[in-house]
Amino acid sequence: MGEAAPGGWEDKAARGLAFLRRRLNGEYEVDEFGFDPDLNDSVLMNVLRPLYEKYFRVEVSGIENVPADGGALIVANHSGTVPVDALMTQVALLDHHPARRHLRMLAADLVFTLPFVGELSRKMGHTLACNPDAERLLRGGEVVAVFPEGFKGVGKPFSQRYRLQRFGRGGFVSAALRTGVPIVPVSIVGAEEIYPKLADLKPLARLLGLPYFPITPTFPLLGPLGLVPLPTKWHIAFGEPIPTTGYEPGAADDPMLVFDLTDRVRETIQDTLYQLLLQRRSVFF
């Protein structure tokens, strides 16, 4: 009998047993934010990987713009009704960056109030979208991701697809200036069409404590089947880093400078989105 091919069932079984042995022996670490890299890399990313590789067939460009070590701030557009784009960006950094970098995402408070989801998010390395947490991670040499549009972006109507919403007051720029890390603008095409939001049941959203309750072509019409995202073709483009060093002390407290840098990042992402859309042959291929 021949040997099992690399990545075959025997190899997967061996890695699975090694993972279980580490868990049983307590040979793993969890950081102060709750991030469990062993669980994330060995289990959670394996769950997301088929979506990334086979379903959305994500194409990545410019990933070398993310530094191989030290802190960096990823700033990306947000869309899709359900924030799958953040998870696919996390897979991209781990699987395709030469240094296999972990992406530490800043998420809204709502994420951490949801049963199971909040705990799972912590295990994956996510934390609250606040400057103190962001700055601690950046000073610790982590790659941190922020989606400044927030719920305004992920929950916008399908008619406004690929039009960036407001970026808020630029808190992410202040965090980057205080820690001296580069800002890497990221543009994601494909996520807008996975759940085309046609309407919003606002009374039901308020009742459930949600920012919106979407109506799509398939949900709630098809029931649970309507929760299956459409198999769009994705492209995640990592732009050239914008340096934040060289500014005078206290630059993070200069509102005009923060506004200018925020606007520069936003325009870079928007322009890249338009370029990618012009190059796209089809939503699905």
C-alpha positions in Angstrom: 0.0 0.0 0.0 1.3 3.5 -0.9 1.7 6.3 1.6 -1.1 8.7 2.2 -0.8 11.9 0.3 0.2 15.1 2.3 -3.0 16.6 3.6 -4.8 13.3 3.3 -7.0 11.7 5.9 -4.1 10.1 7.8 -2.4 13.5 8.1 -5.6 15.2 9.2 -6.2 12.5 11.8 -2.7 12.9 13.2 -3.1 16.7 13.4 -6.5 16.2 15.1 -5.1 13.8 17.7 -2.2 16.1 18.4 -4.7 19.0 18.9 -6.8 16.8 21.4 -3.6 15.9 23.2 -2.6 19.5 23.6 -6.1 20.4 24.9 -6.2 17.6 27.4 -2.7 18.4 28.7 -3.3 22.1 28.8 -0.5 22.8 26.4 -2.0 25.9 24.9 -2.2 29.6 25.8 -5.0 32.2 25.8 -4.0 35.9 25.9 -5.6 38.7 28.0 -8.2 39.3 25.3 -9.3 35.6 25.2 -7.5 34.8 22.0 -6.8 31.0 21.7 -4.5 30.7 18.6 -4.3 26.9 18.9 -8.1 26.5 18.7 -8.3 29.2 16.1 -5.7 27.7 13.8 -6.5 24.1 14.3 -10.3 24.2 14.3 -12.1 27.5 13.6 -10.1 28.4 10.5 -10.7 24.9 9.2 -14.4 25.6 9.4 -14.1 28.8 7.4 -11.6 27.6 4.9 -14.0 25.8 2.6 -16.1 28.9 2.4 -13.0 30.9 1.5 -11.5 28.5 -1.0 -14.4 26.7 -2.6 -17.6 28.8 -2.1 -16.4 32.4 -2.5 -13.2 31.5 -4.3 -11.4 34.5 -2.8 -8.7 36.1 -4.9 -6.1 38.1 -2.9 -3.8 40.8 -4.1 -1.2 43.1 -2.4 -1.0 41.0 0.7 2.8 41.8 0.8 1.7 45.3 1.8 1.0 43.9 5.3 4.3 44.0 7.2 5.8 40.6 8.2 6.3 41.7 11.8 5.2 44.5 14.1 1.9 46.2 14.4 -0.3 47.3 11.5 -3.8 48.6 11.2 -6.0 47.1 8.5 -8.9 49.4 7.5 -11.5 47.9 5.2 -15.0 48.5 3.7 -17.8 46.6 5.3 -20.8 45.0 3.6 -23.0 41.9 3.1 -25.8 42.2 5.7 -23.9 39.5 7.7 -20.2 40.5 8.3 -18.7 37.5 6.6 -16.1 39.8 5.0 -14.2 40.2 8.3 -13.9 36.5 8.6 -12.7 36.0 5.0 -10.0 38.7 5.6 -8.9 36.8 8.6 -8.4 33.6 6.6 -6.5 35.6 3.9 -3.9 36.9 6.4 -3.4 33.5 8.0 -3.2 31.4 4.8 -1.6 33.7 2.3 0.7 36.0 4.1 4.2 34.6 4.2 4.4 35.2 7.9 0.9 33.6 8.5 -0.2 36.6 10.5 -3.2 36.5 12.8 -5.8 39.3 12.3 -7.2 40.8 15.5 -10.5 42.4 14.6 -12.3 45.2 16.5 -16.0 44.4 16.7 -19.1 46.2 17.9 -20.4 45.7 21.4 -23.4 43.8 20.0 -21.1 40.9 19.0 -20.0 40.2 22.5 -23.6 40.3 23.9 -24.8 37.4 21.7 -24.8 34.0 23.2 -22.0 31.7 21.9 -21.0 34.3 19.2 -19.4 36.5 21.8 -17.3 33.8 23.3 -16.3 32.4 19.9 -15.3 35.9 18.8 -12.9 36.2 21.7 -11.4 32.8 20.9 -10.8 34.0 17.4 -8.9 37.0 18.6 -11.6 39.7 18.3 -12.1 42.4 20.8 -14.2 45.5 21.5 -13.9 48.4 19.0 -12.3 50.9 21.4 -9.1 52.8 21.2 -7.5 51.4 24.5 -7.9 47.8 23.2 -6.7 48.7 19.7 -3.6 50.5 21.0 -2.6 47.7 23.4 -2.8 45.2 20.5 -0.9 47.5 18.1 1.8 48.2 20.6 2.1 44.4 21.1 2.9 44.0 17.4 -0.4 42.6 16.3 -2.2 43.2 13.0 -5.5 44.8 13.9 -8.5 45.2 11.6 -11.2 47.9 11.8 -14.3 48.3 9.6 -15.1 52.0 10.2 -18.5 51.9 8.5 -19.8 49.6 11.2 -23.5 48.6 10.9 -24.1 51.5 8.5 -21.9 49.6 6.0 -22.7 46.0 6.6 -26.5 46.8 6.7 -26.8 49.3 3.9 -29.4 48.7 1.1 -28.4 46.8 -2.0 -29.0 49.9 -4.0 -26.1 51.5 -2.3 -23.6 48.7 -2.8 -19.9 49.6 -3.0 -20.6 53.2 -1.9 -18.7 53.7 1.3 -20.7 55.1 4.3 -19.2 57.6 6.8 -16.1 56.6 8.6 -17.0 58.2 11.9 -14.6 60.5 13.7 -11.4 58.7 12.8 -10.7 57.0 16.1 -8.7 54.3 14.2 -6.4 57.0 12.8 -5.7 58.3 16.3 -4.8 54.8 17.4 -2.4 54.4 14.5 -0.8 57.7 15.2 -0.3 57.0 18.9 1.3 53.7 18.2 3.2 54.6 15.0 1.9 51.7 12.9 1.2 51.8 9.2 -2.5 51.9 8.0 -3.2 49.4 5.3 -6.4 50.2 3.3 -8.2 47.1 2.2 -11.0 46.9 -0.5 -13.3 43.9 -0.6 -15.4 43.1 -3.7 -18.0 40.3 -3.7 -19.4 40.6 -0.1 -22.0 43.1 -1.1 -24.0 40.5 -3.1 -24.1 37.5 -0.7 -27.3 38.7 1.0 -28.8 41.6 -1.2 -30.7 43.7 1.4 -33.9 44.9 -0.2 -35.7 46.2 2.8 -35.5 46.5 6.6 -38.2 45.5 9.1 -37.3 48.2 11.7 -40.0 47.4 14.3 -38.9 43.8 14.4 -35.2 44.9 14.6 -36.0 47.2 17.6 -37.9 44.3 19.3 -34.9 42.0 18.9 -32.4 44.6 19.8 -30.7 44.4 16.4 -29.4 47.3 14.2 -31.6 46.0 11.3 -33.7 43.0 10.3 -33.0 42.4 6.6 -35.4 41.4 3.8 -33.5 39.7 1.0 -34.6 37.9 -2.2 -34.4 34.6 -0.3 -35.0 35.6 3.4 -37.4 35.1 5.1 -39.3 33.8 2.0 -37.3 30.6 1.9 -37.0 30.2 5.7 -33.7 28.7 6.9 -32.6 28.1 3.3 -32.7 31.9 2.8 -29.8 32.1 5.3 -27.4 30.5 2.8 -25.3 33.2 1.2 -25.1 33.6 -2.6 -21.9 32.1 -4.0 -20.3 35.3 -5.3 -16.7 35.6 -6.5 -14.6 37.7 -4.1 -11.4 39.8 -4.4 -9.6 41.2 -1.4 -7.1 43.9 -2.3 -4.5 45.1 0.3 -3.4 48.6 -0.6 -0.1 50.3 -0.1 0.5 51.1 3.6 0.1 54.7 4.7 2.8 55.6 7.3 2.0 57.3 10.5 5.5 58.0 11.8 7.2 61.4 11.4 4.4 63.4 12.9 5.0 65.7 15.9 4.0 64.5 19.4 0.3 65.0 20.0 -0.6 64.6 16.4 -3.3 62.1 17.4 -5.1 65.0 19.1 -5.1 67.2 16.1 -8.6 66.9 14.7 -7.7 68.3 11.2 -4.8 65.9 10.8 -7.0 63.0 11.9 -9.8 64.1 9.5 -7.3 64.4 6.6 -5.8 61.0 7.1 -9.3 59.4 7.6 -10.5 61.0 4.4 -7.3 59.8 2.6 -7.9 56.2 3.7 -11.6 56.3 2.7 -10.8 57.7 -0.7 -8.2 55.1 -1.3 -10.6 52.3 -0.5 -13.4 53.8 -2.6 -11.2 54.3 -5.6 -9.8 50.8 -5.4 -13.4 49.4 -5.2 -14.3 51.2 -8.4 -11.2 49.8 -10.1 -11.9 46.3 -9.0 -15.5 46.5 -10.2 -14.4 47.7 -13.6 -12.1 44.7 -13.9 -14.8 42.2 -12.6 -16.3 40.0 -15.3 -19.2 38.7 -13.3 -20.6 38.7 -9.8 -20.4 34.9 -9.7 -17.4 34.0 -11.8 
